[in-house]
C-alpha cells in the first residue's frame, strides 16, 4: 500500500463517487511505484460494486489519463495487473479533453433517459433498509471523507479524542467508547464515511455511555442501601399460612355444593 498514492486518490475530483471509490481501492492495493495486481472479486470486497460496474469504471480510468490512469491487462484466473498513475503535476493531454467531453455527453444522455424512464414508472416506494442505504446526492466537497480502513482501534483520531473530552468521558473509558464506534463502522457495510456522520455516531456512543453510567450508579446505590439495612426490616413477600389456604379451598367447595342443591 502506498500512502502517497492513497493521499492523492482522496484528492481526486470526479463526477461519479463510485469512480473515486475505485481509485482509492486501487491506491490501497498499489505498491510505492503504482504497480497493482488484483481481481474483480478483491475490488468488490473493497467497493461492494458488481463486476459489471467495476469493468465500466475501469474502462473510464483507462481513458482518463490525467490525473488518474491505469493500464490494465487480464491474466489467468481473472487476475488484473497494471500500473496506477496518479500525479496531479502531470500535464493533461489534449486528447483527454475529447474523452472527458464524450463522457460528459454520455452521462447527460444516460441521466435524461433514466429520468424519462422514472416518469413512466411513477413514484417508487422504498423500504426502510433501502432508505438507510441511500447516500445524499449532493455532498459538500469541502467535507472530509474517511475510508473505513482509516478508522481502526489502534489509533484514535484527534477530533474523536476532543469530542470524548467535551462529552465528559473518563480517560480510562475513552478507548472503550472509540472501540465501539470502530466496530459499528466496520459492521455497517459502508466503505466511506463523512466526518459529520462519524461525529453523529460517536455522539450517540457518548450518550449511551452516560446512560450506562447512570444505571450503574442506581444499582450501586441500591446495593449500598441494602448493605446497611437490617435484615429484619427488609421487605419480604407475604406468605400465606396453610390454615388460610385450607379455609379458602373449603369455602369454595361448600359454595359449589350449595349451588348444586
Backbone as CSV, one residue per row, in Angstrom:
resi,resn,N_x,N_y,N_z,CA_x,CA_y,CA_z,C_x,C_y,C_z
1,UNK,0.851,-1.196,0.000,0.000,0.000,0.000,0.884,1.244,0.000
2,UNK,0.555,2.213,-0.834,1.294,3.465,-0.925,0.472,4.577,-0.290
3,UNK,1.013,5.133,0.807,0.285,6.216,1.473,0.240,7.462,0.596
4,UNK,1.280,7.651,-0.240,1.297,8.818,-1.123,0.187,8.713,-2.166
5,UNK,0.072,7.535,-2.789,-0.985,7.356,-3.784,-2.368,7.433,-3.141
6,UNK,-2.488,6.901,-1.922,-3.779,6.975,-1.226,-4.163,8.419,-0.952
7,UNK,-3.167,9.228,-0.572,-3.431,10.653,-0.328,-3.904,11.340,-1.611
8,UNK,-3.232,11.054,-2.723,-3.641,11.655,-3.998,-5.021,11.160,-4.427
9,UNK,-5.306,9.901,-4.127,-6.612,9.342,-4.513,-7.752,10.063,-3.811
10,UNK,-7.547,10.407,-2.543,-8.606,11.120,-1.809,-8.784,12.541,-2.331
11,UNK,-7.751,13.111,-2.941,-7.857,14.457,-3.504,-8.471,14.448,-4.907
12,UNK,-8.596,13.270,-5.481,-9.099,13.158,-6.853,-10.561,13.598,-6.918
13,UNK,-10.869,14.503,-7.843,-12.228,15.018,-8.023,-12.864,14.343,-9.236
14,UNK,-14.056,13.831,-9.050,-14.769,13.169,-10.139,-16.264,13.377,-9.967
15,UNK,-16.990,13.278,-11.073,-18.436,13.464,-11.027,-19.145,12.218,-10.499
16,UNK,-18.482,11.087,-10.544,-19.086,9.841,-10.080,-18.378,9.367,-8.811
17,UNK,-19.073,9.334,-7.675,-18.440,8.890,-6.420,-17.902,7.468,-6.502
18,UNK,-18.564,6.593,-7.284,-18.098,5.212,-7.353,-16.739,5.114,-8.045
19,UNK,-16.453,6.072,-8.968,-15.143,6.080,-9.622,-14.064,6.456,-8.616
20,UNK,-14.364,7.455,-7.780,-13.393,7.850,-6.761,-13.145,6.709,-5.790
21,UNK,-14.204,5.994,-5.415,-14.049,4.858,-4.511,-13.161,3.787,-5.126
22,UNK,-13.309,3.567,-6.430,-12.470,2.592,-7.121,-11.020,3.058,-7.152
23,UNK,-10.806,4.354,-7.383,-9.444,4.902,-7.400,-8.779,4.720,-6.040
24,UNK,-9.525,4.977,-4.965,-8.982,4.799,-3.611,-8.627,3.333,-3.372
25,UNK,-9.483,2.425,-3.825,-9.211,0.996,-3.648,-7.949,0.581,-4.404
26,UNK,-7.788,1.076,-5.636,-6.590,0.756,-6.411,-5.341,1.317,-5.746
27,UNK,-5.448,2.528,-5.186,-4.307,3.123,-4.487,-3.943,2.320,-3.249
28,UNK,-4.963,1.790,-2.563,-4.701,0.956,-1.389,-3.963,-0.326,-1.776
29,UNK,-4.255,-0.854,-2.957,-3.659,-2.119,-3.393,-2.319,-1.926,-4.088
30,UNK,-2.000,-0.701,-4.509,-0.778,-0.451,-5.277,0.442,-0.380,-4.362
31,UNK,1.614,-0.694,-4.937,2.855,-0.510,-4.184,3.353,0.919,-4.377
32,UNK,4.556,1.207,-3.880,5.072,2.578,-3.944,5.295,3.060,-5.374
33,UNK,5.455,2.138,-6.311,5.652,2.519,-7.705,4.346,2.529,-8.494
34,UNK,3.248,2.202,-7.839,1.954,2.214,-8.507,1.554,0.907,-9.150
35,UNK,2.374,-0.130,-9.003,2.037,-1.424,-9.597,0.877,-2.064,-8.831
36,UNK,-0.098,-2.557,-9.580,-1.301,-3.143,-8.974,-1.518,-4.534,-9.544
37,UNK,-1.790,-5.478,-8.668,-2.190,-6.823,-9.083,-3.376,-7.223,-8.221
38,UNK,-4.526,-7.372,-8.832,-5.748,-7.608,-8.069,-6.710,-8.438,-8.907
39,UNK,-7.956,-8.470,-8.504,-9.002,-9.190,-9.238,-10.323,-8.475,-9.006
40,UNK,-11.321,-8.820,-9.814,-12.638,-8.205,-9.644,-13.246,-8.570,-8.296
41,UNK,-12.971,-9.798,-7.829,-13.502,-10.206,-6.524,-12.895,-9.366,-5.404
42,UNK,-11.584,-9.103,-5.498,-10.933,-8.305,-4.458,-11.430,-6.858,-4.500
43,UNK,-11.597,-6.312,-5.695,-12.123,-4.954,-5.818,-13.560,-4.883,-5.314
44,UNK,-14.313,-5.952,-5.525,-15.688,-5.992,-4.993,-15.680,-5.938,-3.471
45,UNK,-14.710,-6.633,-2.832,-14.650,-6.609,-1.367,-14.303,-5.223,-0.842
46,UNK,-13.595,-4.418,-1.645,-13.240,-3.061,-1.237,-14.374,-2.075,-1.501
47,UNK,-15.089,-2.264,-2.604,-16.038,-1.239,-3.053,-17.500,-1.667,-3.015
48,UNK,-17.755,-2.990,-2.898,-19.128,-3.531,-2.928,-19.821,-3.274,-4.270
49,UNK,-19.044,-3.068,-5.339,-19.617,-2.882,-6.673,-19.679,-4.227,-7.398
50,UNK,-20.631,-4.350,-8.300,-20.724,-5.556,-9.112,-19.594,-5.573,-10.136
51,UNK,-19.343,-6.760,-10.697,-18.259,-6.883,-11.672,-18.519,-6.028,-12.909
52,UNK,-19.791,-5.904,-13.313,-20.115,-5.080,-14.479,-19.794,-3.614,-14.256
53,UNK,-20.172,-3.096,-13.086,-19.881,-1.692,-12.771,-18.380,-1.477,-12.645
54,UNK,-17.678,-2.437,-12.047,-16.227,-2.308,-11.905,-15.548,-2.246,-13.270
55,UNK,-15.952,-3.102,-14.192,-15.342,-3.094,-15.521,-15.642,-1.793,-16.258
56,UNK,-16.863,-1.269,-16.087,-17.205,0.007,-16.732,-16.342,1.135,-16.187
57,UNK,-16.202,1.200,-14.864,-15.406,2.269,-14.257,-13.929,2.124,-14.590
58,UNK,-13.447,0.884,-14.684,-12.052,0.681,-15.082,-11.815,1.173,-16.504
59,UNK,-12.800,0.982,-17.379,-12.650,1.462,-18.759,-12.566,2.980,-18.801
60,UNK,-13.306,3.669,-17.895,-13.204,5.129,-17.822,-11.810,5.550,-17.357
61,UNK,-11.241,4.799,-16.420,-9.915,5.159,-15.915,-8.845,4.926,-16.970
62,UNK,-9.046,3.943,-17.825,-8.087,3.710,-18.905,-8.093,4.884,-19.878
63,UNK,-9.280,5.462,-20.123,-9.370,6.632,-20.999,-8.839,7.878,-20.304
64,UNK,-9.159,8.014,-19.009,-8.832,9.237,-18.273,-7.364,9.195,-17.869
65,UNK,-6.496,9.747,-18.703,-5.060,9.627,-18.465,-4.516,10.671,-17.508
66,UNK,-5.341,11.543,-17.018,-4.870,12.516,-16.035,-6.068,13.055,-15.275
67,UNK,-6.037,13.110,-13.960,-4.922,12.747,-13.084,-4.842,11.265,-12.765
68,UNK,-5.773,10.440,-13.280,-5.751,9.014,-12.969,-5.691,8.220,-14.264
69,UNK,-4.824,7.245,-14.284,-4.742,6.369,-15.451,-4.217,5.019,-14.990
70,UNK,-4.855,3.951,-15.448,-4.350,2.612,-15.144,-4.400,1.778,-16.412
71,UNK,-3.289,1.150,-16.712,-3.197,0.279,-17.883,-3.399,-1.154,-17.404
72,UNK,-4.589,-1.690,-17.629,-4.959,-2.987,-17.065,-4.793,-4.077,-18.103
73,UNK,-4.216,-5.185,-17.685,-4.160,-6.383,-18.518,-4.706,-7.545,-17.700
74,UNK,-5.490,-8.396,-18.353,-6.138,-9.512,-17.660,-5.274,-10.760,-17.801
75,UNK,-4.993,-11.399,-16.664,-4.192,-12.609,-16.674,-5.033,-13.839,-16.435
76,UNK,-4.374,-14.916,-16.039,-5.078,-16.155,-15.772,-5.855,-16.043,-14.465
77,UNK,-6.903,-16.859,-14.353,-7.749,-16.896,-13.152,-8.381,-15.547,-12.843
78,UNK,-8.557,-14.714,-13.875,-9.246,-13.446,-13.677,-8.431,-12.378,-12.983
79,UNK,-7.111,-12.528,-12.894,-6.287,-11.521,-12.235,-6.138,-10.293,-13.126
80,UNK,-6.069,-9.142,-12.496,-5.873,-7.874,-13.195,-4.560,-7.275,-12.726
81,UNK,-3.721,-6.911,-13.653,-2.446,-6.292,-13.308,-2.252,-5.045,-14.148
82,UNK,-1.592,-4.078,-13.584,-1.349,-2.829,-14.297,-0.568,-1.867,-13.429
83,UNK,-0.474,-0.654,-13.882,0.254,0.376,-13.150,-0.632,1.602,-13.020
84,UNK,-0.781,2.055,-11.793,-1.641,3.194,-11.500,-0.825,4.479,-11.539
85,UNK,-1.245,5.417,-12.377,-0.606,6.728,-12.469,-1.547,7.740,-11.830
86,UNK,-1.081,8.371,-10.781,-1.925,9.315,-10.054,-1.049,10.479,-9.613
87,UNK,-0.809,11.399,-10.541,0.099,12.509,-10.275,-0.563,13.810,-10.691
88,UNK,-0.867,14.711,-9.747,-1.536,15.968,-10.116,-0.652,16.922,-10.895
89,UNK,0.674,16.676,-10.957,1.582,17.595,-11.647,1.742,17.266,-13.128
90,UNK,1.217,16.119,-13.558,1.341,15.747,-14.971,0.395,16.594,-15.808
91,UNK,0.884,17.111,-16.927,0.045,17.946,-17.776,-1.023,17.096,-18.449
92,UNK,-2.193,17.675,-18.624,-3.321,16.966,-19.225,-3.111,16.875,-20.741
93,UNK,-3.132,15.680,-21.316,-3.026,15.561,-22.775,-4.223,16.210,-23.451
94,UNK,-3.978,16.744,-24.630,-5.070,17.425,-25.337,-6.176,16.449,-25.704
95,UNK,-5.800,15.197,-25.986,-6.801,14.222,-26.385,-7.746,13.899,-25.243
96,UNK,-7.277,14.086,-24.000,-8.122,13.727,-22.866,-9.368,14.602,-22.802
97,UNK,-9.245,15.862,-23.194,-10.413,16.747,-23.170,-11.542,16.184,-24.033
98,UNK,-11.170,15.557,-25.162,-12.184,14.945,-26.009,-12.863,13.785,-25.292
99,UNK,-12.054,12.979,-24.580,-12.628,11.869,-23.829,-13.565,12.382,-22.746
100,UNK,-13.148,13.452,-22.061,-13.965,13.991,-20.975,-15.280,14.540,-21.510
101,UNK,-15.219,15.260,-22.635,-16.450,15.802,-23.205,-17.376,14.672,-23.649
102,UNK,-16.779,13.622,-24.235,-17.603,12.486,-24.658,-18.257,11.820,-23.460
103,UNK,-17.483,11.674,-22.370,-18.040,11.065,-21.162,-19.146,11.922,-20.578
104,UNK,-18.967,13.248,-20.617,-19.988,14.144,-20.071,-21.277,14.062,-20.878
105,UNK,-21.140,14.025,-22.214,-22.328,13.902,-23.059,-23.027,12.558,-22.819
106,UNK,-22.221,11.509,-22.681,-22.804,10.184,-22.414,-23.528,10.169,-21.082
107,UNK,-22.895,10.777,-20.075,-23.513,10.830,-18.751,-24.814,11.619,-18.778
108,UNK,-24.816,12.748,-19.489,-26.031,13.565,-19.565,-27.154,12.811,-20.273
109,UNK,-26.797,12.079,-21.339,-27.813,11.311,-22.061,-28.366,10.182,-21.186
110,UNK,-27.480,9.512,-20.445,-27.939,8.432,-19.563,-28.858,8.966,-18.473
111,UNK,-28.501,10.127,-17.915,-29.335,10.708,-16.867,-30.708,11.108,-17.406
112,UNK,-30.745,11.668,-18.618,-32.023,12.069,-19.202,-32.890,10.846,-19.505
113,UNK,-32.278,9.792,-20.026,-33.039,8.569,-20.299,-33.578,7.962,-19.012
114,UNK,-32.764,7.992,-17.961,-33.215,7.450,-16.683,-34.351,8.278,-16.112
115,UNK,-34.260,9.606,-16.279,-35.308,10.491,-15.760,-36.632,10.236,-16.478
116,UNK,-36.576,10.076,-17.798,-37.795,9.804,-18.558,-38.377,8.437,-18.191
117,UNK,-37.502,7.459,-17.967,-37.984,6.125,-17.583,-38.644,6.156,-16.215
118,UNK,-38.096,6.955,-15.299,-38.686,7.062,-13.965,-40.056,7.727,-14.014
119,UNK,-40.227,8.679,-14.950,-41.537,9.325,-15.086,-42.606,8.318,-15.488
120,UNK,-42.242,7.416,-16.395,-43.211,6.425,-16.861,-43.539,5.412,-15.767
121,UNK,-42.550,5.065,-14.974,-42.776,4.076,-13.918,-43.597,4.638,-12.771
122,UNK,-43.515,5.952,-12.552,-44.219,6.537,-11.416,-43.355,6.454,-10.164
123,UNK,-43.838,7.019,-9.074,-43.054,7.016,-7.837,-42.852,5.606,-7.298
124,UNK,-41.653,5.353,-6.813,-41.306,4.045,-6.252,-41.132,4.192,-4.745
125,UNK,-41.812,3.346,-4.007,-41.711,3.379,-2.552,-40.552,2.489,-2.119
126,UNK,-39.700,3.037,-1.276,-38.555,2.293,-0.770,-38.855,1.780,0.625
127,UNK,-38.337,0.587,0.931,-38.488,0.091,2.291,-37.437,0.735,3.188
128,UNK,-37.521,0.437,4.474,-36.637,1.097,5.440,-35.177,0.764,5.190
129,UNK,-34.883,-0.489,4.839,-33.494,-0.881,4.591,-32.915,-0.142,3.393
130,UNK,-33.737,0.047,2.345,-33.256,0.762,1.156,-33.008,2.229,1.462
131,UNK,-33.873,2.841,2.291,-33.668,4.252,2.636,-32.384,4.447,3.423
132,UNK,-32.034,3.467,4.269,-30.800,3.583,5.039,-29.580,3.506,4.147
133,UNK,-29.700,2.753,3.031,-28.559,2.585,2.137,-28.382,3.758,1.185
134,UNK,-29.397,4.615,1.077,-29.306,5.740,0.151,-28.276,6.746,0.629
135,UNK,-27.483,7.256,-0.292,-26.484,8.263,0.011,-26.954,9.607,-0.523
136,UNK,-26.612,10.699,0.129,-27.015,12.012,-0.373,-26.421,12.283,-1.749
137,UNK,-27.244,12.872,-2.638,-26.775,13.146,-3.994,-25.801,14.309,-4.034
138,UNK,-25.961,15.260,-3.131,-25.112,16.444,-3.112,-24.271,16.418,-1.842
139,UNK,-22.995,16.122,-1.996,-22.072,16.045,-0.865,-21.156,17.252,-0.903
140,UNK,-21.005,17.888,0.237,-20.141,19.054,0.331,-18.708,18.637,-0.002
141,UNK,-18.108,19.190,-1.070,-16.747,18.775,-1.437,-15.711,19.158,-0.401
142,UNK,-16.035,20.139,0.460,-15.086,20.562,1.482,-15.133,19.678,2.725
143,UNK,-16.131,18.792,2.795,-16.267,17.937,3.971,-15.312,16.752,3.853
144,UNK,-14.567,16.505,4.904,-13.575,15.433,4.882,-14.265,14.078,4.862
145,UNK,-13.725,13.182,4.042,-14.252,11.831,3.925,-13.238,10.846,4.504
146,UNK,-13.736,9.779,5.108,-12.880,8.754,5.696,-13.249,7.396,5.110
147,UNK,-12.239,6.655,4.665,-12.470,5.261,4.307,-12.492,4.439,5.593
148,UNK,-13.238,3.345,5.588,-13.381,2.558,6.821,-12.031,2.022,7.311
149,UNK,-11.074,1.829,6.389,-9.755,1.352,6.799,-8.968,2.408,7.563
150,UNK,-9.420,3.680,7.507,-8.771,4.734,8.284,-9.294,4.795,9.713
151,UNK,-10.361,4.052,9.993,-10.932,4.023,11.335,-10.592,2.674,11.947
152,UNK,-9.628,2.638,12.850,-9.227,1.383,13.472,-8.907,1.626,14.940
153,UNK,-8.880,0.526,15.714,-8.811,0.634,17.174,-7.446,1.103,17.670
154,UNK,-6.388,0.839,16.904,-5.049,1.145,17.413,-4.794,2.639,17.547
155,UNK,-5.436,3.447,16.738,-5.195,4.890,16.747,-6.513,5.638,16.835
156,UNK,-6.614,6.540,17.829,-7.807,7.366,17.980,-7.547,8.728,17.336
157,UNK,-8.439,9.170,16.474,-8.273,10.446,15.790,-8.380,11.606,16.789
158,UNK,-7.699,12.699,16.473,-7.701,13.861,17.371,-9.109,14.422,17.555
159,UNK,-9.885,14.465,16.461,-11.244,15.014,16.580,-12.100,14.145,17.495
160,UNK,-11.862,12.832,17.458,-12.629,11.927,18.321,-12.224,12.093,19.780
161,UNK,-10.929,12.248,20.019,-10.456,12.448,21.392,-11.001,13.749,21.965
162,UNK,-11.041,14.807,21.121,-11.601,16.079,21.581,-13.083,15.974,21.885
163,UNK,-13.811,15.227,21.052,-15.251,15.055,21.275,-15.513,14.248,22.543
164,UNK,-14.700,13.246,22.801,-14.845,12.464,24.032,-14.521,13.308,25.259
165,UNK,-13.562,14.231,25.096,-13.213,15.121,26.212,-14.362,16.072,26.528
166,UNK,-14.907,16.717,25.489,-16.033,17.638,25.717,-17.284,16.886,26.159
167,UNK,-17.384,15.602,25.794,-18.519,14.789,26.222,-18.361,14.229,27.619
168,UNK,-17.274,14.634,28.314,-17.039,14.243,29.706,-16.955,12.730,29.868
169,UNK,-16.250,12.105,28.935,-15.988,10.674,29.052,-14.664,10.497,29.788
170,UNK,-14.648,9.656,30.797,-13.446,9.454,31.600,-12.300,8.933,30.727
171,UNK,-11.081,9.326,31.094,-9.910,8.928,30.313,-9.818,7.414,30.174
172,UNK,-10.106,6.684,31.257,-9.986,5.230,31.227,-11.054,4.575,30.357
173,UNK,-12.118,5.304,30.046,-13.230,4.723,29.280,-13.240,5.164,27.821
174,UNK,-12.384,6.105,27.445,-12.441,6.651,26.085,-12.107,5.604,25.032
175,UNK,-11.119,4.778,25.315,-10.742,3.764,24.329,-11.889,2.792,24.094
176,UNK,-12.620,2.450,25.162,-13.743,1.517,25.023,-14.845,2.108,24.140
177,UNK,-15.141,3.413,24.329,-16.165,4.070,23.509,-15.703,4.142,22.055
178,UNK,-14.427,4.479,21.842,-13.878,4.543,20.487,-13.930,3.170,19.819
179,UNK,-13.641,2.128,20.579,-13.668,0.772,20.032,-15.078,0.386,19.583
180,UNK,-16.095,0.843,20.315,-17.480,0.570,19.914,-17.801,1.249,18.579
181,UNK,-17.295,2.485,18.392,-17.511,3.180,17.122,-16.826,2.444,15.977
182,UNK,-15.592,2.005,16.190,-14.847,1.285,15.149,-15.594,0.015,14.745
183,UNK,-16.106,-0.707,15.737,-16.848,-1.940,15.456,-18.098,-1.645,14.628
184,UNK,-18.812,-0.569,14.987,-20.032,-0.210,14.255,-19.713,0.180,12.815
185,UNK,-18.617,0.931,12.614,-18.225,1.365,11.269,-17.913,0.165,10.376
186,UNK,-17.158,-0.797,10.899,-16.742,-1.937,10.083,-17.873,-2.939,9.877
187,UNK,-18.884,-2.920,10.729,-20.020,-3.833,10.563,-21.162,-3.204,9.767
188,UNK,-21.029,-1.918,9.424,-22.121,-1.224,8.731,-22.245,-1.637,7.267
189,UNK,-21.154,-2.119,6.679,-21.176,-2.485,5.264,-20.801,-1.347,4.339
190,UNK,-20.693,-0.118,4.853,-20.288,1.028,4.039,-18.769,1.111,3.979
191,UNK,-18.270,1.740,2.928,-16.830,1.875,2.735,-16.325,3.267,3.088
192,UNK,-17.146,4.290,2.826,-16.728,5.682,3.021,-17.711,6.368,3.961
193,UNK,-17.179,7.173,4.881,-17.992,7.891,5.856,-17.563,9.359,5.877
194,UNK,-18.540,10.238,5.960,-18.224,11.658,6.100,-17.867,11.955,7.550
195,UNK,-17.165,13.072,7.751,-16.793,13.473,9.107,-18.036,13.725,9.947
196,UNK,-19.057,14.335,9.344,-20.302,14.610,10.071,-20.965,13.321,10.527
197,UNK,-20.975,12.317,9.664,-21.597,11.043,10.015,-20.874,10.373,11.180
198,UNK,-19.543,10.419,11.164,-18.772,9.807,12.245,-18.981,10.546,13.559
199,UNK,-19.081,11.883,13.487,-19.327,12.672,14.702,-20.679,12.308,15.300
200,UNK,-21.701,12.179,14.461,-23.030,11.810,14.957,-23.022,10.427,15.598
201,UNK,-22.328,9.500,14.979,-22.244,8.153,15.544,-21.528,8.165,16.894
202,UNK,-20.448,8.941,16.983,-19.695,8.988,18.236,-20.497,9.677,19.331
203,UNK,-21.256,10.714,18.989,-22.113,11.373,19.980,-23.142,10.401,20.545
204,UNK,-23.671,9.527,19.688,-24.628,8.524,20.168,-23.947,7.554,21.129
205,UNK,-22.697,7.188,20.829,-21.954,6.308,21.723,-21.708,6.985,23.071
206,UNK,-21.423,8.285,23.043,-21.201,9.022,24.291,-22.484,9.069,25.107
207,UNK,-23.618,9.280,24.438,-24.908,9.293,25.136,-25.195,7.936,25.774
208,UNK,-24.909,6.862,25.040,-25.101,5.518,25.597,-24.179,5.277,26.783
209,UNK,-22.979,5.835,26.701,-22.009,5.686,27.789,-22.533,6.314,29.079
210,UNK,-23.068,7.541,28.986,-23.589,8.216,30.178,-24.842,7.517,30.709
211,UNK,-25.684,6.993,29.825,-26.866,6.247,30.275,-26.452,4.994,31.041
212,UNK,-25.410,4.342,30.554,-24.905,3.150,31.231,-24.347,3.507,32.608
213,UNK,-23.659,4.653,32.697,-23.133,5.091,33.990,-24.252,5.365,34.984
214,UNK,-25.319,6.018,34.520,-26.446,6.326,35.407,-27.097,5.048,35.926
215,UNK,-27.266,4.068,35.062,-27.856,2.803,35.509,-26.968,2.110,36.534
216,UNK,-25.652,2.150,36.292,-24.730,1.515,37.223,-24.728,2.224,38.570
217,UNK,-24.825,3.558,38.548,-24.887,4.312,39.804,-26.131,3.944,40.602
218,UNK,-27.265,3.793,39.909,-28.508,3.423,40.597,-28.393,2.038,41.221
219,UNK,-27.779,1.101,40.515,-27.596,-0.246,41.065,-26.655,-0.236,42.259
220,UNK,-25.573,0.549,42.157,-24.624,0.640,43.271,-25.273,1.268,44.496
221,UNK,-26.106,2.284,44.263,-26.786,2.944,45.381,-27.734,1.988,46.091
222,UNK,-28.483,1.210,45.321,-29.411,0.245,45.919,-28.657,-0.828,46.693
223,UNK,-27.538,-1.295,46.109,-26.745,-2.309,46.804,-26.178,-1.768,48.105
224,UNK,-25.773,-0.493,48.090,-25.231,0.125,49.308,-26.317,0.279,50.367
225,UNK,-27.533,0.658,49.936,-28.637,0.790,50.890,-29.007,-0.559,51.497
226,UNK,-29.056,-1.591,50.683,-29.369,-2.926,51.198,-28.293,-3.425,52.154
227,UNK,-27.063,-2.979,51.909,-25.961,-3.411,52.754,-26.099,-2.888,54.172
228,UNK,-26.637,-1.666,54.321,-26.764,-1.045,55.645,-28.163,-1.197,56.235
229,UNK,-29.062,-1.860,55.541,-30.415,-2.067,56.063,-30.473,-3.375,56.828
230,UNK,-30.961,-3.363,58.087,-31.058,-4.614,58.860,-31.917,-5.637,58.134
231,UNK,-31.543,-6.883,58.268,-32.253,-7.955,57.574,-33.694,-8.042,58.030
232,UNK,-33.943,-7.789,59.321,-35.301,-7.929,59.862,-36.255,-6.900,59.290
233,UNK,-35.726,-5.725,58.880,-36.594,-4.654,58.380,-36.797,-4.701,56.875
234,UNK,-36.092,-5.579,56.197,-36.240,-5.659,54.749,-37.582,-6.287,54.389
235,UNK,-38.136,-5.829,53.342,-39.434,-6.346,52.908,-39.294,-7.774,52.391
236,UNK,-40.210,-8.572,52.857,-40.251,-9.944,52.373,-41.631,-10.226,51.802
237,UNK,-41.724,-11.094,50.858,-43.051,-11.410,50.312,-43.937,-12.062,51.361
238,UNK,-45.201,-11.635,51.410,-46.150,-12.164,52.391,-46.486,-13.597,52.024
239,UNK,-46.285,-14.471,52.997,-46.523,-15.890,52.754,-47.806,-16.330,53.466
240,UNK,-48.698,-16.930,52.741,-49.965,-17.366,53.318,-49.753,-18.635,54.130
241,UNK,-50.466,-18.694,55.244,-50.374,-19.874,56.097,-51.168,-21.019,55.486
242,UNK,-50.855,-22.232,55.934,-51.561,-23.414,55.432,-53.023,-23.405,55.841
243,UNK,-53.316,-22.830,57.025,-54.699,-22.801,57.510,-55.553,-21.904,56.625
244,UNK,-55.046,-20.718,56.277,-55.823,-19.803,55.447,-56.072,-20.390,54.065
245,UNK,-55.075,-21.100,53.513,-55.273,-21.741,52.220,-56.348,-22.822,52.310
246,UNK,-56.345,-23.604,53.425,-57.356,-24.652,53.614,-58.748,-24.049,53.744
247,UNK,-58.846,-22.935,54.500,-60.146,-22.297,54.679,-60.699,-21.797,53.344
248,UNK,-59.830,-21.259,52.501,-60.288,-20.754,51.208,-60.775,-21.889,50.312
249,UNK,-60.056,-22.998,50.291,-60.473,-24.140,49.477,-61.782,-24.728,49.988
250,UNK,-61.909,-24.822,51.323,-63.141,-25.370,51.904,-64.327,-24.483,51.586
251,UNK,-64.124,-23.158,51.617,-65.206,-22.232,51.303,-65.678,-22.390,49.870
252,UNK,-64.731,-22.564,48.923,-65.115,-22.745,47.528,-65.874,-24.055,47.339
253,UNK,-65.448,-25.107,48.066,-66.115,-26.403,47.951,-67.541,-26.347,48.468
254,UNK,-67.757,-25.687,49.626,-69.098,-25.563,50.186,-69.997,-24.737,49.270
255,UNK,-69.450,-23.691,48.674,-70.241,-22.858,47.772,-70.698,-23.652,46.562
256,UNK,-69.882,-24.581,46.100,-70.265,-25.388,44.951,-71.384,-26.351,45.312
257,UNK,-71.324,-26.921,46.536,-72.403,-27.808,46.981,-73.717,-27.058,47.105
258,UNK,-73.671,-25.820,47.619,-74.887,-25.022,47.759,-75.519,-24.758,46.398
259,UNK,-74.685,-24.515,45.370,-75.216,-24.250,44.035,-75.887,-25.486,43.462
260,UNK,-75.348,-26.672,43.745,-75.934,-27.905,43.218,-77.277,-28.200,43.870
261,UNK,-77.408,-27.859,45.194,-78.689,-28.063,45.889,-79.750,-27.121,45.329
